[in-house]
Amino acid sequence: MGASLEIQLIAVAAAVACALVGVFLVLRRMALMADAISHTVLLGIVLSFFVVQDLHSPWLLLGAALMGVATVALVEALQRSGLVAEDAAIALVFPALFSLAVLLIGLYARNVHLDADVVLMGELALAPFERVLLFGLDLPQSLVTLTGILLLNLLAIGLFYKELKLSTFDPVLAATLGIAPALLHYGLMALVAVTAVGAFDSVGAVLVVALIVTPPAAAHLLTDDLQRMLLLSAGIGAGSALSGYWLARWLDSNIAGSMALMAGVWFCVVWAAAPERGLLALLRRQARQRWQVAERVLALHLRSAEEEGAPNLVDRLPERLRWEPKFARQVLRRAEANGLVQYQAGGLVLTERGRQQAGYSSSRITGSS
């Protein structure tokens, strides 16, 4: 297996693992919590290292997960106090814990390969150099770690899919049915913490946030179905990883940064072109509503003129409705094409469909006459 393929596999494993847990954070409107956890778990790693004195110990993952849960608990405690809003609570907790971690590294771990810059930025190009033997295969350690975390995320989501879905969309109903939303909530935060730690060596803590939030946000624009959202999020994450790798090779730049950039590019594409919620679809709806309103105004004007017995001369419409002549001609063409009006002796009259648009029928006119 070549280094290029290994780097791409590591990138895909990191992106998909982040995207899967990110779906639930986005749906729970907790995207900022991913930023907090991805930074504060560094304190969990540092404290665990002081205990076990081994940077490769699995206890570091446990310590990071516990610190992620502690971060959430502290934020929610501040929020429940009623004195601090959620965003302010996050902004208070994670800089304090992250700064403490940086301080401890500077004071007591200067000679250890544990530094904040590495954790924040990551470097995928160096990932294949740290290797481990597994079942007789010589594999990059990051690939083994991230694949294990990806399988853990898949297993947790598969086992607790119904509970996660219900507690995400209706926590009150979940509690009524005997499901423990709080337990699932903190379990999910622990998964986010473990995922963030696993991705440190490859993409770095800062870029973990992009991979946790951006693909799920793009998937949410495409569907409301949770299963499809998970699949789309994983696909967009994998696509961001692969396209980011090749962009980095082309530009000779940082791979993780290129992955985050491509995640943003794919989000922009989806944001613009999503069939129902995209920008283009929104502009089309607004344009359609604009024409519908104009046709409605025209129909009401013609109805009023019919009731008053006044002639509806075409050349007087722009003046009466205070429309630009070009816009008035466009509205008339659309109204005629849609069967709302017809020309008679240089004037306009409503068709039956036009009268319905104006809110009355020809029978009313006949009866009133």
C-alpha positions in Angstrom: 0.0 0.0 0.0 1.6 3.3 -1.1 1.8 6.4 1.1 -0.6 8.3 -1.2 -3.3 5.7 -0.8 -2.7 5.4 3.0 -3.1 9.2 3.4 -6.3 9.1 1.5 -7.7 6.2 3.5 -6.8 8.0 6.8 -8.4 11.2 5.5 -11.6 9.4 4.5 -11.8 7.5 7.8 -11.4 10.8 9.8 -13.9 12.7 7.7 -16.6 9.9 7.8 -16.1 9.3 11.6 -16.5 13.1 12.2 -19.5 13.5 9.8 -21.5 10.7 11.4 -21.5 12.1 15.0 -21.7 15.6 13.5 -25.2 14.8 12.1 -26.6 14.6 15.6 -24.8 17.7 16.8 -26.2 19.7 13.8 -29.7 18.4 14.4 -29.5 19.2 18.1 -28.2 22.7 17.3 -25.0 22.0 19.1 -22.4 22.7 16.4 -20.5 25.2 18.6 -20.1 22.4 21.2 -17.9 20.5 18.7 -15.5 23.4 18.7 -15.4 23.4 22.5 -14.9 19.7 22.8 -12.3 19.5 20.1 -10.2 22.0 22.2 -10.9 21.0 25.8 -10.1 17.3 25.2 -6.5 18.4 25.1 -6.7 18.9 28.9 -8.0 15.3 29.2 -5.0 14.0 27.2 -2.5 16.0 29.2 -3.9 14.9 32.6 -4.1 11.2 31.4 -0.5 11.4 30.2 0.7 12.7 33.6 -0.9 9.5 35.1 0.2 6.8 32.6 3.3 8.5 31.1 2.6 7.0 27.7 1.4 9.0 24.7 0.1 5.8 23.0 -1.9 4.5 25.9 -5.7 4.0 25.3 -6.2 5.7 28.6 -5.6 9.0 26.9 -8.8 8.4 24.8 -10.7 7.7 28.0 -9.4 10.8 29.6 -10.3 12.9 26.5 -13.8 11.4 26.4 -14.3 12.2 30.1 -13.1 15.8 29.6 -15.5 16.2 26.7 -18.3 15.1 28.9 -17.1 17.4 31.6 -17.0 20.3 29.1 -20.6 19.7 28.2 -21.6 19.4 31.9 -19.9 22.7 32.8 -21.5 24.6 29.8 -24.9 23.3 30.7 -24.4 24.1 34.4 -23.6 27.7 33.5 -26.6 27.9 31.1 -29.0 26.4 33.7 -27.9 29.1 36.2 -29.9 31.6 34.0 -27.1 34.1 34.3 -25.2 33.1 31.1 -26.5 32.3 27.6 -25.4 29.0 25.9 -23.0 30.7 23.5 -21.4 32.7 26.2 -21.1 29.6 28.4 -19.2 27.8 25.7 -17.0 30.9 25.2 -16.2 30.9 28.9 -15.5 27.2 29.4 -13.5 26.0 26.5 -10.8 28.8 26.4 -10.3 28.3 30.2 -9.8 24.5 29.9 -7.8 24.7 26.7 -5.5 27.4 28.2 -5.0 25.3 31.3 -3.9 22.4 29.0 -1.5 24.6 27.1 -0.1 25.9 30.4 0.4 22.4 31.7 2.2 21.3 28.5 4.5 24.3 28.7 5.4 23.7 32.4 5.6 19.9 32.7 5.7 18.4 29.2 8.2 20.4 27.3 10.3 17.4 26.4 7.4 15.3 25.3 6.0 15.0 21.8 2.8 16.6 22.9 2.3 20.2 21.8 -0.7 22.4 21.2 0.3 23.3 17.6 0.4 19.7 16.5 -2.9 19.0 18.1 -4.5 22.1 16.6 -3.2 21.8 13.0 -2.3 18.1 12.4 -0.3 16.9 9.4 -1.7 14.1 7.3 1.5 13.8 5.2 3.4 12.5 8.3 0.7 10.0 9.3 2.1 7.0 7.4 5.5 7.2 9.2 4.0 6.0 12.5 3.2 2.4 11.9 1.9 -0.6 13.8 1.6 -4.4 13.1 -2.0 -5.7 13.1 -2.8 -9.2 12.1 0.6 -9.4 10.3 -0.1 -6.2 8.3 2.2 -3.2 8.6 -0.4 -0.3 8.8 -0.3 3.4 9.7 -1.2 3.8 13.3 -3.6 6.7 12.5 -5.4 4.5 10.0 -5.9 1.8 12.6 -7.0 4.3 15.3 -9.4 6.1 13.0 -10.9 3.0 11.5 -11.5 1.7 15.0 -13.2 5.0 16.0 -15.3 4.9 12.8 -16.4 1.4 13.6 -17.2 2.4 17.1 -19.3 5.3 15.9 -21.1 3.0 13.4 -21.8 0.5 16.1 -23.1 3.1 18.6 -25.4 4.7 16.0 -26.6 1.3 14.8 -27.3 0.0 18.3 -29.0 3.2 19.6 -30.4 4.6 16.3 -34.0 4.7 17.4 -33.1 6.1 20.8 -30.8 8.8 19.3 -33.4 9.7 16.8 -36.2 10.1 19.3 -34.1 11.9 21.9 -32.8 14.3 19.2 -36.2 15.2 17.8 -38.4 14.8 20.9 -36.5 14.4 24.2 -39.7 14.8 26.2 -41.4 11.9 24.5 -38.1 9.9 24.8 -38.2 10.5 28.6 -41.9 9.5 28.7 -41.1 6.2 27.0 -38.4 5.4 29.5 -35.4 6.4 27.3 -32.8 8.4 29.2 -32.1 11.5 27.0 -29.4 12.8 29.3 -27.5 9.5 29.2 -27.7 9.4 25.4 -26.7 13.1 25.3 -23.5 12.6 27.3 -22.8 9.3 25.5 -22.9 11.2 22.2 -20.6 13.9 23.6 -18.2 11.2 24.7 -18.2 9.8 21.1 -17.5 13.3 19.8 -14.6 13.7 22.2 -13.1 10.3 21.2 -13.5 11.1 17.5 -11.8 14.5 18.0 -8.9 12.9 19.7 -8.5 10.2 17.1 -8.4 12.9 14.4 -5.8 15.1 16.1 -2.7 13.5 14.5 -4.3 13.6 11.0 -6.4 16.8 10.7 -5.9 18.6 13.9 -8.5 19.9 16.4 -9.4 23.1 14.5 -10.2 21.2 11.3 -12.1 18.5 13.1 -14.8 21.2 13.7 -15.1 21.7 9.9 -15.4 17.9 9.3 -18.0 17.5 12.1 -20.2 20.4 11.1 -19.9 21.1 7.4 -20.8 17.7 5.8 -23.9 17.3 8.1 -25.0 20.9 7.5 -24.8 20.2 3.7 -26.7 16.9 4.1 -29.4 18.7 6.1 -30.0 21.0 3.2 -30.7 17.9 1.0 -33.0 15.9 3.2 -34.9 15.7 6.5 -34.7 11.9 6.6 -32.1 10.9 9.3 -30.9 7.7 7.5 -30.3 9.6 4.3 -28.7 12.4 6.2 -26.2 10.1 7.7 -25.4 8.5 4.3 -25.2 11.9 2.6 -23.1 13.4 5.4 -20.6 10.4 5.2 -20.5 10.7 1.4 -19.8 14.5 1.5 -17.2 14.0 4.2 -15.4 11.3 2.1 -15.7 13.5 -1.0 -14.2 16.4 0.9 -11.3 14.3 2.1 -10.4 12.9 -1.3 -10.9 16.2 -3.2 -9.0 18.0 -0.5 -6.1 15.6 -0.8 -5.8 16.1 -4.5 -6.2 19.8 -4.2 -3.3 19.8 -1.6 -1.1 17.9 -4.0 -1.9 20.3 -6.8 -1.2 23.3 -4.7 1.6 21.7 -2.6 -0.2 22.8 0.6 -1.4 21.4 3.9 -3.7 18.4 3.3 -6.0 18.9 6.3 -6.5 22.6 5.4 -7.4 21.6 1.8 -9.9 19.0 3.2 -11.6 21.7 5.2 -11.6 24.1 2.3 -13.2 21.4 0.0 -15.8 20.7 2.7 -16.7 24.4 2.5 -16.8 24.3 -1.3 -19.1 21.3 -1.3 -21.3 22.9 1.2 -21.5 26.1 -1.0 -22.5 23.9 -4.0 -25.2 22.2 -2.0 -26.3 25.5 -0.5 -26.7 27.0 -3.9 -28.2 24.0 -5.8 -30.2 22.0 -3.2 -33.6 21.2 -4.9 -35.8 22.4 -2.1 -33.6 24.6 0.2 -30.9 25.8 -2.0 -30.3 29.4 -2.9 -31.4 28.9 -6.5 -34.6 27.2 -5.5 -35.3 30.1 -3.0 -34.7 32.6 -5.8 -37.0 30.7 -8.1 -39.7 30.6 -5.4 -39.4 34.3 -4.8 -39.6 35.1 -8.5 -42.6 32.8 -8.9 -44.3 34.5 -5.9 -43.5 37.9 -7.3 -45.3 37.1 -10.5 -48.2 35.5 -8.7 -48.6 38.6 -6.6 -48.5 40.8 -9.7 -51.1 38.6 -11.4 -53.3 38.7 -8.3 -53.0 42.5 -8.2 -53.9 42.7 -11.9 -56.9 40.5 -11.4 -58.1 42.5 -8.4 -57.7 45.7 -10.4 -59.7 44.3 -13.3 -62.4 43.1 -10.9 -62.7 46.5 -9.4 -62.9 48.1 -12.8 -65.7 45.7 -13.9 -67.7 46.4 -10.8 -67.4 50.2 -11.5 -68.1 49.7 -15.2 -64.9 51.4 -16.1 -63.0 50.4 -19.3 -59.7 48.5 -18.8 -57.5 50.0 -21.5 -54.2 48.2 -21.8 -52.2 51.4 -22.2 -53.5 52.8 -19.0 -52.5 49.9 -16.8 -48.9 51.0 -16.0 -50.2 54.4 -14.8 -53.1 53.0 -12.8 -51.0 50.3 -11.1 -47.9 52.4 -10.9 -45.9 49.7 -12.7 -43.0 50.2 -15.1 -44.3 49.7 -18.7 -41.9 46.8 -19.3 -43.0 45.1 -16.1 -46.6 45.6 -16.9 -46.2 44.0 -20.3 -44.5 41.0 -18.8 -47.3 40.6 -16.3 -49.9 40.9 -19.0 -48.1 38.2 -21.1 -47.9 35.9 -18.2 -51.5 36.5 -17.2 -52.7 35.8 -20.7 -50.6 32.7 -21.0 -52.0 31.4 -17.7 -55.6 32.0 -18.9 -56.4 34.8 -16.4 -57.2 37.6 -18.9 -58.1 38.1 -22.5 -58.1 41.1 -24.9 -61.4 42.5 -26.1 -61.6 45.7 -28.2 -58.3 47.1 -27.0 -59.2 46.4 -23.4 -58.8 43.6 -20.9 -61.4 41.3 -19.3 -61.0 38.6 -16.8 -61.6 35.0 -17.8 -63.5 32.7 -15.4 -60.1 31.5 -14.1 -59.1 35.2 -13.6 -62.3 35.9 -11.7 -61.5 33.0 -9.4 -58.1 34.5 -8.9 -59.7 37.8 -8.0 -62.1 36.0 -5.6 -65.4 35.9 -7.4 -67.1 34.1 -10.2 -69.1 35.1 -13.3 -72.3 34.0 -11.6 -71.9 36.8 -9.1 -71.6 39.3 -12.0 -74.7 37.9 -13.7 -76.7 37.9 -10.5 -75.7 41.4 -9.6 -76.6 42.7 -13.0 
